[in-house]
Amino acid sequence: MSELKVKQNVGTAKAVVILAALANEAQRLQLPRDVVITAVSDGEHSRNSRHYFGHAVDVRSKNFPNAEAKRVFLQRVLTRLGEGYWGLLEDEGTPNEHLHLEWRGGPRKRPLTEEVD
């Protein structure tokens, strides 16, 4: 199975790296539904949002069958991305619920979910 890869030090916005990880993990897990990107640098975000710098991506969470599937997908994408990346299930249980992933440029302050094998 081939993967989408981003050459190291290519000098691009971190959103491209996040998008590649999302695509590769969705393919690896053989998700039954599409993974829909809802925001990168567009939309309305907080004043200093990493979206405006091309370092954040939002993903529709309604397409996942349950909370566990969302958690597993998020954890696996974050594991694939490695240090410096962070994410969460934002606005859980609301119409605005979505997965948010971003580059923070350093180690994660705390694990977001339990490790998944």
JOCOR-V382829 format. One record per pair of residues at least 4 apart in sequence whose C-alpha atoms are under 6 Angstrom apart, sorted by the first residue. I is the first residue (numbers start at 1). GAP is how many residues later the second one is. Records with the same first field share a line. If there is no record, write none. Layout:
I=GAP ; GAP
//
This chain:
3=21
4=16
13=41 ; 42
14=41
15=39 ; 40 ; 41
21=4 ; 56
26=4 ; 5
36=23 ; 24
37=21 ; 22
38=20 ; 21
39=18 ; 19
40=11 ; 16 ; 17
41=10 ; 11 ; 13
45=4
50=5 ; 6
51=4 ; 5
55=47 ; 48
56=45 ; 46
57=43 ; 44
58=41 ; 42
59=39 ; 40
60=38
61=37
83=24
84=19 ; 20 ; 21 ; 22 ; 23
85=17 ; 18 ; 19
86=15 ; 16
87=13 ; 14
88=11 ; 12
89=9 ; 10
90=7 ; 8 ; 9
91=5 ; 6
92=5
//
